[in-house]
Amino acid sequence: MSRCPSESSASAEQLMRLCMAMATIGWFAPMVVAWRLSGLFWGTRMPRGEAARMIVEKGSAFTSAGLDATRAMTTHAPPVAAMLAALEPISLAVEGNHRRLSRHGLRRMRPGRRR
């Protein structure tokens, strides 16, 4: 069963969205890790529940990414569309974390105060 080339090739929009998803992950993920590590190890304030959120969000983002990629592959989507389906949920989660944590900012806790 042969498909015409236009069906199997990636569109310029798909390639751009894929590049943007990868760039978003590559740019924001290290910042999110730095904010969270500073909160855990150096005593800067973190939003309530951030430690638990670090663990729980990975499961939901990667499950969503896996399901979306599987759905794209089972519908015979082009490989770029499957990669995009896998990366978009992760990219959105990383960008959301960056936005939330940067809004909160880094503030040192005062000695003797609890979180």
C-alpha positions in Angstrom: 0.0 0.0 0.0 1.8 3.1 -1.3 1.0 6.6 -0.1 1.6 9.7 -2.2 4.7 11.7 -1.1 2.6 14.6 0.2 0.9 12.4 2.8 4.1 11.0 4.2 6.3 14.0 4.2 6.3 16.5 7.0 4.9 20.0 6.5 6.8 23.1 7.2 4.4 23.9 10.1 5.0 20.4 11.7 8.8 20.8 11.4 8.6 24.3 12.9 6.4 23.1 15.8 8.8 20.2 16.4 11.8 22.5 16.5 9.9 24.9 18.9 9.0 22.0 21.2 12.6 20.8 21.4 13.9 24.3 21.9 11.4 25.0 24.6 12.4 21.9 26.5 16.1 22.6 26.0 15.8 26.2 27.1 13.3 26.0 30.1 14.1 22.6 31.6 17.6 23.6 33.0 16.0 26.7 34.5 13.3 24.7 36.2 15.8 22.3 37.5 17.9 25.1 38.9 15.0 26.8 40.7 13.9 23.5 42.2 17.4 22.6 43.3 17.9 26.0 44.9 14.7 25.4 46.8 15.7 22.0 48.0 19.3 22.5 48.8 19.9 26.2 49.5 16.8 27.1 51.4 15.1 29.4 48.9 11.3 29.4 49.2 9.3 27.2 46.9 5.6 27.1 46.4 3.7 24.7 48.7 3.6 21.1 47.4 6.5 21.7 44.9 8.5 18.7 46.1 5.5 16.4 45.5 4.6 18.1 42.2 8.2 17.4 40.8 7.5 13.7 41.0 3.8 13.5 40.1 4.0 15.8 37.0 6.5 13.6 35.2 4.2 10.6 35.2 1.3 12.5 33.8 3.4 14.4 31.2 5.2 11.2 30.0 2.0 9.1 30.0 0.3 11.8 27.9 3.3 12.0 25.6 3.4 8.2 25.1 -0.3 7.9 24.4 -0.3 10.8 21.9 2.7 9.3 20.1 1.1 5.9 20.0 -2.1 7.3 18.7 -0.2 9.2 16.0 1.8 6.1 15.0 -1.3 3.8 14.9 -3.0 6.3 12.5 0.0 6.1 10.2 0.9 9.7 10.7 4.3 10.8 9.4 7.3 10.3 11.8 7.5 14.1 12.4 3.9 14.1 13.5 4.5 11.3 15.9 7.6 13.0 17.4 5.6 16.2 17.7 2.8 14.4 19.5 5.3 13.0 21.9 7.1 16.2 22.6 4.3 18.7 22.9 2.9 17.6 26.3 6.3 17.6 27.8 7.1 21.0 26.2 3.9 22.5 27.6 4.6 21.1 31.1 8.1 22.5 31.1 7.0 25.9 29.9 4.2 25.9 32.5 6.6 25.1 35.3 9.0 27.8 34.2 6.2 30.4 34.1 4.9 29.3 37.5 8.3 29.2 39.2 9.6 32.4 37.7 6.5 34.2 38.9 7.2 32.9 42.4 10.8 34.0 42.2 13.8 33.0 44.4 13.6 34.4 47.9 15.8 33.3 50.8 14.0 32.0 53.8 14.6 33.9 57.0 16.5 31.9 59.7 14.1 30.1 62.0 11.1 30.3 59.7 9.3 27.3 58.4 8.1 26.9 54.8 
